[in-house]
Amino acid sequence: MAEKTVGLVPLSGEAKRRAHTPVITEALCIRLMFILATVLGLGVLVFLPLLLVFVEALRKGVAGYLAALSNEETWHAIKLSLLTTLIVVPANTVFGLSAAWLLAKHRFWGRRLLSTIIDLPFSVSPVVSGLVFVLLFGAQGILGPWLATNDIKIIFALPGIVLATAFVTFPFVAREVLPALEASGNDEEEAALTLGAHGWTVFFRVTLPKIKWAVLYGVVLCTARSLGEFGAVSVVSGHIRGETNTMPLQVEILYNEYDFTGAFSVASLLTLVAVVTLTTKKLLEWNQERLRNDSYTDR
């Protein structure tokens, strides 16, 4: 195995150990103070609220928890959230891959504008984005009369919820895949084309394996945001009970009606999604770091 080098000077085992040893100059009391402040902050702002969600959800026991989740309106909200996610995530994955490929592999007029537009949902309030769809497709909107004439319902229906969720979540896959495509370069793709491979073959056999972890990372983030989106969906859904309420909207309604067990039971599902998302994110980051280290060591 080749020795790691800096410039032309090989690193000895002791030098490697020192390179990975953090340099600490602060006094012990200062370090303890920062550690204590961090632990207290995480405890108050993160761990305690998460714990309370599950404590309140299980206040009436497992039977009460399951009964709250099996409520007809709550169950419909869960199914609607899952259906919306199943539609939005594949669509945004295809869009994200296409946009990232275009931005990474081609230079064209308007490239920077396209990159800025992709980031637009990060800077626009979800409530504003929901209002935009109401102005476009609502009864008094630009396309409202035509939609009403043709008996097409978008606002206060599933299509509006899907559109609002897709708008809020479409940057996630593109922004995760774009750096991976730019870092991978074009050498392998050009070699495959030289050997006679077709465009789709190059993409699925050469490009996609190199960026699969970035794609999966983007899909995980997009899924979590789709399930938990509140602002934009709240505007376009109309809060119709048993019809257009998603899980976050159902939490709000149950809490306002003082059904705390029901509200926290649904909230616990969203919390589990957040925990699973964070765990998956860290596993993917760890796997990518391990692959980079292995690649560097083999050089």
N, C-alpha and C positions, 0 to 999 in steps of 0.2 A: 504494500500500500504506500502510495506516495506521501512524503512528509508535507504537512502544511507549511506554507512559506509566506513570508511578508517580503515582497520584492524578490530578492535572490537569496535571502538569509533564512535557512530552515529554523523552525521553532522547536526548541527542545521540549521535553515533557514538563520541566519546571516552568519554562516560559509560557507554555500553553495553560498551565494551572494558574499562573499569575494573571494571564490575559482575561480569564473568566472570573477572577476574584474581585468583587466590588471594593472600591476605595471608600472607606468610611472615615470621615474626619470629625464628625460631631461627637460630643460627649455622650456618655451612656444615658444621662438623665434627659437630654434633648431627644435622643432616639426613643426612649420610653414614652416621653410626652407625645410625640407624633404618633406612635403606635396606639397609645390609649385614645387619642383624639379620633384616629381612624376607626378603631373598633367601636367606640361610642357612636360615631356618626353612622356607621353601617348598621349598628344595632337598632338605633332609633329610626332611621330613614328607610331601611331595607328589611332586616330580619324580623323586627317586631311587627310591622304591618303585615308581612307575609304570614307570620304565625297567627295573628289575630284573624285573618281571613279564614283559615282552616278551623280555628277554635270556634268562631261564630257559625261556620257552616255545619259543624258537627255538634252544636250545642244541644240539639234534640236527639242526638245519637245517629247511628248509621241509618236506621229506618227513616228518621225524619229527613236526613240528607237525600236518600234515594227517592223519597216521596216528593221532595221539592223539585228534584231534577226530572221526575216523571210527570210533573204537571203538564197538561196539554199545551198551554201557551209557551211554557218554558221549553218543552221538547220541540215545538215548532221553531222557536228561536234558534235552538241548537242546530236543527236540520238546515235552516235557512243560512246560518253562518257557514256551515260546512259546504253547502251547495255553492254559495258565492265564492268561497275559497277554491273549490274544485274548478270553477270556471275561470277565475281571475289568475291564479298562479300559473297554469299552463300557458295562458295567453301572454302574460307578462314575461314568462321565460322565453318564449319564442321572440317576442319583441326585444327583450334585453339582449339576447344572443345576436339578433340581426343588427341592432343599433351599435353594440360593442364591436362587432365585426366591421361594420362600415366605418366607424371612427378610428379603429386601430389599424386597419389594412389599407385605407384609401385616403387620399388628400384631395379635397374638392372645395369649391367655393361654398361658404355657409357652414363649414364643418364646426367652427366655434359656436355659431348660433344654435346648431343642433345639440351640441353638448350642453349649452346653457338651458335649452328648453327641457332636456331630460332632467335637469336638476330643479326645474320649476316647482314640482310638488313639495320639495324640501323647504322652500321659502314661502310658499303660499299657505295660509291657514286652511285646514280641511273644511271649516265652515264656509269659507269663501268659495272653495271649489264646489261644494254642494250647491251654493246659491247660483253659481254659473250654470250648472246643469238645470236648475229650476228655470232660470231665465231663457235657456235654450229650448227645453222640452216641456215646461210647465203649461198649464191651461192658458195662461196669459203670456207665455213666452214666444220667442220668434217662430218656432216650429209648432207651437201648441195647436193652433187652428187646423193645420194640415194633419197632425197626428190624430186629433179628435175626429176629423172627417173620415179618416181611414181606420178608425177604431184601434189605434195603436196606443198603448199605455206604457209610458216609461217612468215618469215620476210617480211616486207612491206605489211602485211595483218592483218586481225583481230586476228588470233591466236597468232601472235607475240606480238601485243598490250596487249592481255589478259595475256599472260605469263609474260611480263615485269611488268605489273601492279600487278599481283598476287604476284610476287617475292617481290616487294617493300612493299606490304601491309600485307603479311601473318603473321608478328609477332603481330599485334595489338590485335586480339581477344585472342590469346594464352596468351599474357602478362597481359591482364586484367582479364582473367578467372583463371589463375594459383593461384594468391594470395587468391582469394575467395575460391577456392577448398581446399587449404591448411588450411585456417582459419576455414572452416566448419567442418573439422574432418571426422571421419568414423563411429561414433556411430550410427547415424540414418540409414545409409546404412546397417550396420551389423545387426541392429534390424530388418529391412525389410527382409533381406535375411533369418534370423532366422525364421521369420513368414511365409516363403515360397514364397516370391516374386521373380520373375525372374530378370535377369540382366537389360533388357531394361525397365521393370516396375520400378525398383529401380531408374534407371537414370532419367526417365521422371516424376516419381511421387515424388521422394525424392530429388535427387541431383539437377536437373535443376531448380526447384523452389527456391533453396537456392542461386543459382548463376545467376539468370535471369537478375539482374540489371548489373552485370559485363559483361554478354554476350551482352546485349543491348548497354552498353558503348563501348565495343570493336567494335561492328557492326557500330556504329555511326562514330567512328574514322576511321575505315576502309573505309567506304563510302566516307567520306570527302577526304581522301588521294587518293582514286581511281579516283574521279572526277578531282582532282587537280594535278595529277602526270604529270610531264613535262619531266624530264631528261631521264629516261629509255625509255619512249614512243617516245621521239624525235629521239632516235637512231634507234629503230626498225621499226618506221612507214614509213620512207622515205619521209615524208611531201608531200604526194600525195594529191593535193587539191580535195576536194569532195569525197575522198575515205578513206584515213587513218589519216586525221587530227582530233584530239580530240579538246575539248574546249581550253585548254591551248595553243596548237599549233596554233589554229585559231586566238587567241589573238595576238600571235607573228607575224603571217603573216599579219593580218590587220594593226597592228601598224607599221610594216616596210613599208607598202604601203601607210602610212599616212591616212588611214581610221580610224581616232581616235574615231569617234562615234561608228563604228562597233566594234572596239577593246574594248572600255570601256563598251559597251553594253554586250558583252560576259563576260568581266571581272566582271561586276556587278552580273551576275548569280553565278560565283564562289565566289564572296564576300558574297552573300546571303547564299550560302552553308556554308561558314566559320562561319557566324553569327549564323545560325541555329544550327550548330554543337556545337559551344561554349555554346549557351543557353541550348541545350539539355544536354550537359556535366554537366553544373552547376545544372540543375534540377535533374539529376541522382545522383550527389554527395550529393545534399541536401536531396533527398529521402533516400539514404543509411544512411546518418548521422542521420536522423530522426528515421529510423528503429532501428539503433544501440542504440540510446538514449532511445527509448521506451522499447527495450529489457532489457537494463540496469536498467531502472526504475522499471520494473515489477519484478525484482529479489528480 
